[in-house]
Amino acid sequence: MFGADKGTPNPLDGKKLAIGIVQARFNEGITDALFNACHAELLALGVQEKNITHVKVPGALEVPVALQALAERDDFDALIALGCIIRGETYHFELVANESGSAVSRLALDYQVPIANAILTTENLEQAVARQEDKGRDAARVAIEMAHLLEDIG
């Protein structure tokens, strides 16, 4: 993924957007870094602090229910999911990764709200650390870009 050609997005302007962020606490060192990078990028792109709602949940499996609660409020132009799932020795990794990812995608479709999914799924801690800041910034950019895209389409 490093060095991937992400294309050239339209200029990003978050000045008028309201963004909701749901952060899993599990692997909190990683998810705090994801949040810090995401939050800083949102502010750099013009999202006002007062228009950013940040909630924490225990883990990646709880992220979708909090996203759903935010989506039901209909106050947000986009949502962001932050978490970190690191492979262990059991099937639990696949269960958590698959179920959380599927639920996040389903919510975006059901509520027609963009959700930037930055729930990392890595083989080890080193991979998570290597991705935490880039993926946090990417999530902010995706949320803003998709909020504007859906506004333009609608």
Secondary structure, DSSP 8 states (H G I E B T S, - for coil): -TT-----------TT--EEEEEE-TTHHHHHHHHHHHHHHHHHTT--GGGEEEEEESSGGGHHHHHHHHHHHT--SEEEEEEEEE--SSTHHHHHHHHHHHHHHHHHHHHT--EEEEEEEESSHHHHHHHHHHHHHHHHHHHHHHHHHHHHH-
